[in-house]
Amino acid sequence: MRWTRVIIGATVAVATLAPTAATAEPSPAPTPSTTASAGLDVPDPLAIAPSAISQLTTLALRYESNLAVAEERRKEAAQLTRDADRQLAVARAYVAQVVDYAMSPNSDPFAQRLSALAAAEDPVDLITGVFSTEQITEAREGNLGEAKRAFEAAQALQKRADRATEAAEKAEKAATRQLEQVGEMAEQLGLGASSTPQGLPETRTEQQEWNRSAATTWRRYRVQLKRLGVTPPPASRLVKAGGSRTATVGSRTIEVLPVQTIRMLDALVDRIGDDYAARNGAGAWSCGGLVEVEGGYDLRGTPAQLYARTVKVPPKSIKRGDLVFSATKSSGIHHVGVYIGDDRVIDAPATRAQVGVSRMPAKPYAVTRPSLGVGRNTPPKAAKAPTTVCNASKPVAATRQGWTFPLKQGTYGISAGFGMGGSMWQSTHTGQDLSAPTGTPIYASRGGTVSLQEVGWAGTLITISHPDGTAERYAHSSKVLVQDGQTVSSGDQIALVGSRGNSTGPHLHFEIQVDGQFIDPMPVLVQFLANAGAGTGWGGYSNGQVPRGVMCPVGDVLLRCDVAKRADRLAAGFRRKFGEPLTFTAGYRDIVGQIQRGDDGALVDIPGTSPFGWGTRFELGSLSRAERAWVAKRAKALGLTAQGGTTWSLGS
């Protein structure tokens, strides 16, 4: 099963998951092998039993299952709705023939009413309206019969679609309950949890349906204006009317928006599916820059600036084309969307990384109407460094600074963990083993003073001590690159991985001491890795905790939608060039999906820290030399960056 769902970060439990690897060494402690945390500004070591991981995995499986059901039911409902729409189109065609007859020289007195019904925005209005028109000539009763049968078929299909939607909602509610359970467990263990942001759907299918429905409804409105012969006036002529008016043709009444509003919404509907960006670019929009439209209103600036110079209106009187603002106390006004009707807005939130349709905020900060002219609003004060931008909270590395992982990511595997017992050790394992090839660089986790000691089990034991009574120790090095008494900084190279001392294979044995007692290094190291990745994250999500609804499928993998769009183009060009499909072997990996073991049984990476945990990186299958060269050239043209081998990502 491919893991594609968001679950909590069970990162600190990795040490308890790892089996005793062949690279484990006996590391008898010179002091009692107990844990301590006093005096060290790091998380307390968590004694998480393997059963906790089992519980989390079980919840993840249930969550996965329910979201899979929801996805399938959403797809089923979408297909049934499309079938129903086709039946309504058939009914409309039959009724149109009746209307054409009614408009002929021999038409009955209800021709004008039928003409208005023919321009109805909703096909149901048209059909039910015609059925209520009793004085229809018998010459067209056959067509009305066909129309009625098609209409009834459409109603039956829609009922099935509604049932499928109900099943999807039931599965989504169950998934939400499981996510809450995961959150409760995460809180107990001191871990993190993530969920779909407010305003966004749970599944990609639902997002596609929101996009399609909003675009279809808007384009239908534009057709109705044309059919009824209504010419939208400029905004200046509608100010006294509140920014819009109504027009009645026959029995049909329709809202008439200003021409600038219509141009803006036309552009926004066309931009659905474009990328989100911090600043406007080619095919990419910021949340504030999205509303910049040629021929529309002068809406250049940040969301706060747009709020300041547009006219506020009560949210209860919201109209299509109004601006909907979101704000927080710490960040002020940070996001804006444009109301498109049906409790939906078109926006470009950083949480989706794509322009699309979102649910209207339950409590928007404010609603303004550009068609009413220039406003004079005072935005709320925001912090100098806002933590929320375009609906996304910026990941903040607020924990202890100055730490570095002792080995570079991608160069090691997770081997024997802290506290393990066995004949290899005099008591229990006092550190964390990281298997790596001989000669792999080792870096100082923290800056401090070096001391060197020749110890039988360790070879040259490197200790880096600190004034606060803490120290880190590094064992089994093949070569030591520092001297006794030397001062080093965090991240300085101090040695090379080896297998000296009591060891069965090359690896680093890493320890942390507090006042001479050993603590589990993994909570500290994982915390560093999670924070180090904050700058490369997006949408306010944690690594491996990106909601499915904001991801897009490419082959058998999931990717952030802007990356998926480029991957699709790469695959399409590859097929045209070489006549065969491009294989995607890896994409987004959630927390559980990151728990993978190599051939030696060691964990490939620490869950919650994988470069594949953001959905911005993918790996391709084997390629010939010619194929590899073509992919490299085409991927670069698409804005993708090589990450080694056949791995590519968007950005660095």
C-alpha positions in Angstrom: 0.0 0.0 0.0 1.3 3.4 -0.9 1.0 5.8 2.1 -0.5 9.1 1.1 -2.2 10.3 4.2 -1.3 12.7 6.9 -0.6 11.2 10.3 1.3 12.5 13.4 5.1 12.7 13.6 6.2 9.7 15.6 9.8 10.8 15.1 11.2 10.4 18.6 10.2 6.8 18.8 12.6 5.7 16.1 15.2 4.4 18.4 12.8 1.9 19.9 11.8 0.7 16.4 15.3 -0.1 15.2 16.6 -3.7 15.6 20.0 -4.5 16.9 22.0 -4.1 13.8 25.2 -5.8 12.9 27.1 -2.6 13.4 26.3 -2.5 17.2 29.2 -2.3 19.5 29.7 -3.0 23.2 29.9 0.4 24.9 30.3 -0.2 28.6 29.5 3.0 30.4 32.1 4.4 32.7 29.2 5.7 34.8 25.8 4.0 35.4 23.8 3.7 32.2 20.8 5.7 33.4 18.9 8.6 31.8 18.9 12.2 32.9 17.6 15.5 31.6 18.1 18.1 34.4 20.1 21.1 33.4 19.9 20.5 29.6 17.7 22.7 27.4 16.5 19.8 25.3 13.3 17.7 25.4 13.1 15.1 28.2 13.8 11.6 26.8 10.6 9.8 26.0 10.3 6.2 27.0 8.0 5.2 24.1 7.3 1.5 23.9 7.0 -0.2 20.5 3.3 -0.6 21.3 2.9 3.2 20.9 4.1 2.9 17.3 1.7 0.0 16.8 -1.2 2.1 18.0 -0.2 5.0 15.8 0.2 2.7 12.8 -3.2 1.1 13.4 -4.8 4.5 13.6 -3.0 5.5 10.4 -4.3 2.4 8.6 -7.9 3.2 9.7 -7.4 6.8 8.7 -6.0 5.7 5.3 -8.9 3.3 4.8 -11.6 5.9 5.6 -10.0 8.5 3.4 -9.7 6.0 0.6 -13.4 5.3 0.9 -14.2 9.0 0.9 -12.1 9.5 -2.2 -13.9 6.7 -4.1 -17.3 7.9 -3.0 -16.4 11.5 -4.0 -15.3 10.2 -7.4 -18.5 8.2 -7.8 -20.6 11.2 -6.8 -18.8 13.5 -9.3 -19.4 11.0 -12.1 -23.1 10.6 -11.3 -23.5 14.4 -11.1 -21.9 14.6 -14.6 -24.3 12.0 -15.9 -27.2 13.9 -14.3 -26.0 17.0 -16.0 -25.9 15.2 -19.4 -29.5 14.1 -18.9 -30.5 17.6 -18.0 -28.8 18.8 -21.2 -30.9 16.2 -23.2 -34.0 17.5 -21.5 -33.0 21.1 -22.3 -32.5 20.2 -26.0 -36.0 18.7 -26.2 -37.6 21.7 -24.5 -35.6 24.0 -26.7 -37.5 22.4 -29.7 -40.8 23.3 -28.0 -39.6 26.8 -27.4 -38.5 27.2 -31.1 -42.0 26.1 -32.1 -43.5 28.5 -29.6 -41.6 31.3 -31.2 -42.7 30.5 -34.7 -45.5 32.5 -36.5 -48.1 29.9 -35.3 -46.9 30.1 -31.7 -49.3 30.3 -28.7 -49.7 33.2 -26.3 -47.0 31.9 -24.0 -44.1 32.4 -26.4 -42.7 35.3 -24.4 -42.7 33.2 -21.2 -41.1 30.3 -22.9 -38.4 32.6 -24.4 -37.5 33.7 -20.9 -37.5 30.2 -19.6 -35.1 29.2 -22.4 -32.5 31.6 -20.9 -32.8 30.2 -17.4 -29.5 29.8 -15.6 -30.6 26.6 -14.0 -31.9 23.8 -16.3 -34.3 22.6 -13.6 -36.0 26.0 -13.7 -36.5 25.6 -17.4 -37.9 22.2 -17.4 -40.2 22.6 -14.4 -41.3 25.9 -15.8 -42.3 24.3 -19.1 -44.1 21.5 -17.4 -46.2 24.0 -15.5 -47.1 25.7 -18.8 -50.4 23.9 -19.6 -51.2 25.6 -22.9 -48.5 23.8 -25.0 -49.6 22.8 -28.4 -50.1 19.0 -28.8 -47.8 19.1 -31.8 -44.8 19.1 -29.3 -46.1 16.8 -26.6 -43.8 14.1 -27.8 -40.7 16.2 -27.2 -41.9 17.2 -23.8 -42.4 13.5 -22.9 -38.8 12.8 -23.9 -37.7 15.9 -21.9 -39.6 14.7 -18.8 -38.1 11.2 -19.0 -34.6 12.7 -19.3 -35.3 15.0 -16.4 -36.5 12.1 -14.2 -33.4 10.1 -15.1 -31.3 13.1 -14.1 -33.1 13.3 -10.8 -32.5 9.6 -10.1 -28.8 10.0 -10.9 -28.6 13.0 -8.6 -30.1 11.0 -5.8 -27.5 8.4 -6.2 -24.8 11.1 -6.3 -26.2 12.5 -3.0 -26.1 9.1 -1.4 -22.4 8.7 -2.5 -21.7 12.1 -1.1 -23.3 11.1 2.2 -21.1 8.0 2.3 -18.0 10.1 1.7 -19.0 12.6 4.4 -19.5 9.7 6.8 -16.0 8.2 6.0 -14.5 11.7 6.3 -16.1 12.1 9.8 -14.6 8.8 10.9 -11.2 9.9 9.6 -11.5 13.1 11.5 -12.3 11.2 14.7 -9.2 9.0 14.1 -7.1 12.1 13.5 -8.3 13.5 16.8 -7.3 10.3 18.5 -3.9 10.5 16.9 -3.7 14.1 18.1 -4.5 13.1 21.7 -1.8 10.4 21.6 0.6 12.9 20.1 -0.1 15.4 22.9 0.5 12.7 25.5 3.8 11.8 23.8 4.9 15.3 23.2 4.8 15.0 19.4 3.0 17.0 16.8 -0.1 16.5 14.7 -1.5 18.0 11.5 -4.8 18.2 9.8 -6.4 19.7 6.7 -6.6 23.6 7.1 -10.0 25.2 7.5 -11.5 26.1 4.2 -9.9 23.3 2.2 -11.5 19.9 1.3 -10.3 16.6 2.7 -9.7 15.0 -0.7 -8.3 16.0 -4.1 -11.4 14.8 -5.8 -13.5 17.1 -3.7 -11.2 20.0 -4.5 -11.5 19.3 -8.2 -15.3 19.2 -7.9 -15.3 22.6 -6.1 -13.2 24.0 -8.8 -15.3 22.6 -11.6 -18.6 23.6 -10.0 -17.6 27.2 -9.4 -16.2 27.6 -12.9 -19.3 26.0 -14.5 -21.7 28.1 -12.5 -19.8 31.3 -13.4 -19.6 30.6 -17.1 -23.3 29.7 -17.2 -24.0 33.1 -15.6 -22.0 34.7 -18.4 -23.9 32.8 -21.0 -27.3 33.9 -19.5 -26.3 37.6 -19.6 -25.5 37.2 -23.3 -28.7 35.3 -24.1 -30.8 37.9 -22.3 -29.0 40.7 -24.1 -27.8 42.4 -20.8 -24.8 44.6 -21.1 -23.0 45.0 -17.7 -22.5 48.7 -16.8 -19.3 50.3 -15.3 -19.0 50.2 -11.5 -19.5 54.0 -11.2 -23.1 53.6 -12.4 -24.0 51.0 -9.8 -22.5 52.7 -6.6 -25.9 54.1 -5.5 -27.5 50.6 -6.1 -24.9 49.0 -3.8 -22.6 47.8 -6.5 -25.0 45.7 -8.5 -28.6 45.7 -9.8 -31.1 43.2 -11.3 -32.5 43.0 -14.8 -35.8 41.3 -15.8 -36.4 39.9 -19.2 -39.8 38.3 -19.5 -40.1 36.3 -16.4 -36.4 35.9 -15.8 -34.6 38.1 -13.3 -30.8 38.1 -13.2 -28.2 39.9 -11.1 -26.1 42.4 -13.1 -22.6 42.9 -11.8 -20.3 45.8 -12.9 -18.1 45.1 -16.0 -15.0 45.4 -13.9 -16.2 42.7 -11.5 -17.0 40.4 -14.4 -13.6 40.9 -15.9 -12.0 40.1 -12.5 -14.0 37.0 -12.0 -13.4 35.9 -15.6 -9.7 36.1 -15.0 -9.8 34.4 -11.6 -11.8 31.5 -13.0 -9.2 31.1 -15.8 -6.4 31.1 -13.2 -7.8 28.2 -11.2 -5.0 25.6 -11.2 -2.2 28.1 -11.5 0.6 28.0 -9.0 0.8 29.9 -5.7 3.9 32.1 -5.3 5.1 34.6 -2.7 5.2 37.1 -5.6 3.3 37.2 -8.9 5.2 35.5 -11.7 4.4 33.7 -15.0 1.4 31.6 -14.2 1.9 32.0 -10.5 0.1 34.3 -8.0 0.4 35.5 -4.5 -2.8 35.7 -2.4 -2.9 39.5 -2.8 -1.6 39.6 -6.3 -4.3 37.2 -7.6 -6.8 40.0 -7.8 -4.7 42.1 -10.1 -6.6 42.0 -13.4 -6.3 44.2 -16.5 -9.5 46.1 -17.1 -10.7 45.3 -13.5 -10.2 47.4 -10.4 -6.9 48.9 -9.1 -6.2 46.1 -6.6 -2.4 46.2 -6.4 -0.8 45.5 -3.0 -0.8 43.3 0.0 -4.1 42.0 1.5 -3.8 44.6 4.2 -3.3 47.4 1.6 -6.3 46.1 -0.3 -8.4 46.2 2.8 -7.3 49.7 3.6 -8.6 51.2 0.3 -11.8 49.3 -0.4 -15.2 49.8 1.0 -16.4 47.5 3.9 -19.8 45.8 3.6 -21.6 43.6 6.1 -20.7 39.9 5.5 -24.4 39.0 5.4 -24.8 41.1 2.2 -21.9 39.5 0.4 -22.0 39.5 -3.4 -19.9 37.9 -6.1 -16.7 39.8 -6.6 -16.4 41.0 -3.0 -13.1 40.6 -1.2 -13.0 38.3 1.8 -10.1 38.9 4.3 -8.6 36.7 7.0 -6.5 38.0 9.9 -4.8 37.0 13.1 -3.8 39.1 16.1 -0.1 38.5 15.6 0.1 38.8 11.8 -2.8 41.2 11.0 -4.5 40.8 7.6 -2.6 38.0 5.9 -5.0 36.6 3.2 -7.7 37.6 0.8 -10.0 35.7 -1.5 -12.8 36.7 -3.9 -16.3 35.6 -3.3 -17.7 33.5 -6.3 -21.0 32.5 -4.8 -22.4 29.4 -3.0 -20.3 30.0 0.1 -17.1 29.7 -1.9 -14.1 32.0 -2.7 -11.4 31.8 -5.3 -8.0 32.3 -3.6 -4.3 31.4 -3.7 -3.5 30.2 -0.2 0.0 29.0 0.6 -1.6 26.0 2.3 -2.7 24.7 -1.1 0.2 26.1 -3.3 -2.3 26.5 -6.1 -5.1 28.9 -7.1 -8.5 27.2 -6.5 -11.8 27.3 -4.8 -12.0 27.3 -1.0 -14.9 27.4 1.5 -15.9 30.9 2.7 -14.4 31.5 6.2 -16.9 31.0 9.0 -15.8 34.3 10.6 -14.0 36.5 8.0 -12.1 39.5 9.4 -13.9 41.7 6.9 -15.7 41.8 3.5 -15.2 44.7 1.1 -16.7 45.6 -2.2 -14.3 47.1 -4.8 -17.2 48.3 -7.0 -18.2 50.9 -4.4 -15.0 53.0 -4.9 -12.2 53.9 -2.6 -12.5 53.1 1.1 -10.7 54.4 4.2 -10.1 51.5 6.5 -7.3 51.1 9.1 -5.8 47.7 9.0 -5.0 46.1 12.4 -1.4 46.3 13.6 0.8 43.3 12.9 4.1 42.1 14.3 7.2 43.1 12.5 7.8 39.4 11.6 4.3 38.0 10.9 4.0 34.2 11.5 1.1 33.7 9.2 1.2 34.6 5.4 -1.5 33.7 2.9 -3.3 31.5 5.4 -0.2 29.5 6.2 1.7 29.6 9.5 5.4 29.9 8.9 7.3 26.9 10.4 9.4 28.4 13.3 12.4 26.6 14.7 11.7 27.8 18.2 13.6 25.0 20.0 17.3 24.8 21.1 19.7 26.4 18.5 23.3 25.5 17.7 22.8 21.7 17.1 23.9 19.9 14.0 23.3 16.3 13.1 26.6 14.4 13.3 26.2 12.9 9.8 24.9 14.5 6.6 21.4 13.4 5.6 21.5 10.6 3.1 24.8 9.2 4.3 23.7 7.0 7.2 21.2 4.4 8.4 19.6 4.1 11.8 21.0 1.2 13.7 21.1 0.1 17.3 19.1 2.4 19.6 19.5 3.8 23.1 18.7 1.5 26.0 18.9 -1.8 24.1 20.2 -4.8 25.9 22.2 -7.7 24.7 25.4 -9.7 25.1 27.3 -7.0 23.1 27.0 -4.5 26.0 28.0 -4.8 29.6 24.7 -3.2 30.6 22.5 -1.5 28.1 23.3 0.5 25.0 24.2 4.1 26.0 23.9 5.9 22.7 22.6 5.8 19.2 24.3 4.0 16.3 24.3 5.4 12.8 25.6 3.0 10.2 27.6 4.6 7.4 30.5 3.7 5.0 34.1 4.0 6.3 35.4 7.5 5.6 32.0 9.2 5.9 32.5 12.7 7.5 31.5 13.2 11.1 30.5 16.7 12.4 30.4 18.2 15.8 26.8 18.3 17.0 27.5 21.3 19.3 30.4 23.6 19.7 32.7 23.0 22.7 36.1 21.7 23.9 37.6 18.5 22.6 39.1 15.7 24.7 40.6 12.5 23.2 40.9 9.2 24.9 42.0 5.8 23.7 39.4 3.3 24.9 39.4 -0.4 23.9 35.7 -0.6 22.9 35.7 2.8 21.1 39.1 3.3 19.5 39.7 7.0 19.9 36.8 8.3 21.9 36.1 11.9 21.0 34.3 13.9 23.7 33.1 17.5 23.2 32.3 19.1 26.6 30.3 22.3 27.5 30.2 24.6 30.6 26.7 23.5 31.4 27.8 20.0 32.4 26.8 18.3 29.2 28.9 16.5 26.6 28.6 14.5 23.4 30.8 11.5 22.6 31.8 9.9 19.2 33.2 6.4 18.9 34.8 4.0 16.3 36.3 6.7 14.0 38.7 5.5 11.3 40.5 8.9 11.5 40.3 11.8 14.0 40.7 15.3 12.6 40.8 17.3 15.8 43.3 17.6 18.7 43.0 17.3 22.4 42.0 20.6 24.0 40.9 22.1 20.6 37.7 24.3 20.5 35.3 23.5 17.8 32.0 24.9 16.6 28.7 23.2 15.7 29.1 21.7 12.3 32.9 21.4 12.2 34.2 18.2 10.8 35.9 16.3 13.5 36.5 12.7 12.2 35.7 10.0 9.7 33.4 7.0 10.3 35.2 3.7 10.9 35.0 0.4 12.8 37.8 0.6 15.4 37.3 -1.0 18.8 34.6 -3.5 19.5 32.5 -3.2 16.4 31.2 -5.5 13.7 30.9 -2.9 10.9 31.6 0.8 10.1 29.3 3.2 12.0 29.2 6.1 14.4 28.3 5.5 18.0 26.9 8.8 19.3 26.2 9.6 23.0 24.8 12.6 25.0 25.7 13.0 28.6 24.1 15.2 31.3 26.2 15.5 34.5 27.9 12.2 33.6 24.6 10.3 32.9 23.4 9.2 29.4 20.2 10.3 27.8 18.6 9.2 24.6 20.2 11.3 21.7 17.3 10.7 19.3 14.8 13.2 20.7 17.5 15.9 20.5 18.7 15.0 17.0 15.2 14.5 15.6 14.2 17.9 17.0 17.2 19.4 15.2 16.3 17.7 11.9 12.6 18.7 12.1 13.6 22.3 12.8 16.3 22.3 10.1 13.6 21.3 7.6 11.3 24.2 8.7 12.9 26.5 6.1 12.3 24.0 3.3 8.7 23.3 4.3 5.6 24.9 2.9 2.0 25.7 3.9 2.8 25.6 7.6 2.9 21.8 7.4 5.4 19.5 9.1 7.5 16.9 7.2 5.4 13.9 6.3 2.2 15.6 7.5 0.9 17.3 4.3 -2.9 16.7 3.8 -4.0 14.6 0.8 -6.4 17.2 -0.4 -3.6 19.6 -1.4 -1.6 17.0 -3.3 -2.0 15.7 -6.9 -1.4 12.2 -8.3 1.3 11.5 -10.9 1.3 7.9 -11.9 1.5 6.0 -8.6 2.8 8.8 -6.5 1.5 12.0 -4.9 3.2 15.4 -5.3 2.4 19.0 -4.4 0.2 20.1 -7.3 2.6 22.6 -8.8 5.3 20.0 -8.8 2.8 17.4 -10.2 1.9 19.8 -13.1 5.6 19.9 -14.1 6.0 16.1 -13.6 3.0 15.5 -15.9 4.5 17.7 -18.6 7.8 15.9 -18.2 6.1 12.6 -18.6 4.0 13.7 -21.6 7.2 15.0 -23.4 9.0 11.8 -22.5 6.3 9.6 -24.1 6.3 11.7 -27.2 10.1 11.5 -27.5 10.7 7.9 -26.6 7.3 6.3 -27.1 7.1 4.8 -23.6 5.9 6.0 -20.2 8.1 7.7 -17.6 8.1 5.7 -14.4 7.8 7.6 -11.1 9.2 5.4 -8.3 9.0 7.8 -5.3 7.0 10.9 -4.4 5.5 12.2 -1.2 6.1 10.0 1.8 4.1 10.6 5.0 5.5 9.6 8.4 4.6 6.0 8.2 5.7 5.8 4.6 9.1 7.1 5.8 9.6 4.1 8.1 11.6 2.1 5.5 14.5 -0.2 6.1 17.5 -0.8 3.9 19.0 -4.2 2.9 20.9 -4.3 6.2 17.6 -3.8 8.2 18.5 -0.3 9.3 16.1 2.6 8.9 16.7 4.5 5.7 15.9 7.8 7.3 14.4 9.2 10.5 10.7 9.6 10.0 9.6 13.2 9.9 12.9 14.3 8.3 12.8 12.8 4.8 13.3 15.1 1.8 10.4 13.3 0.3 8.2 14.4 3.2 7.1 17.7 1.6 5.7 16.4 -1.7 8.1 18.6 -3.7 10.5 15.8 -4.7 10.2 12.8 -7.0 12.4 9.9 -8.2 12.3 8.3 -11.6 12.9 4.7 -12.6 16.0 3.6 -14.5 16.8 5.5 -17.6 19.2 5.0 -20.5 22.0 7.5 -21.1 20.0 9.2 -23.9 16.8 9.3 -21.8 18.7 10.7 -18.8 20.2 13.5 -20.9 16.8 14.4 -22.3 15.1 14.4 -18.9 17.9 16.6 -17.4 17.4 19.2 -20.2 13.6 19.1 -20.1 13.4 19.1 -16.3 15.6 22.1 -16.0 13.4 24.0 -18.6 10.4 23.2 -16.3 12.1 24.8 -13.3 13.0 21.5 -11.6 16.3 21.0 -9.8 18.4 17.9 -9.9 18.9 16.2 -6.5 21.3 13.4 -7.7 20.6 10.3 -9.7 17.1 10.4 -11.1 15.7 12.5 -8.3 14.2 16.0 -9.0 12.5 18.7 -7.0 10.9 22.1 -7.4 13.3 24.6 -5.8 16.5 23.8 -3.9 
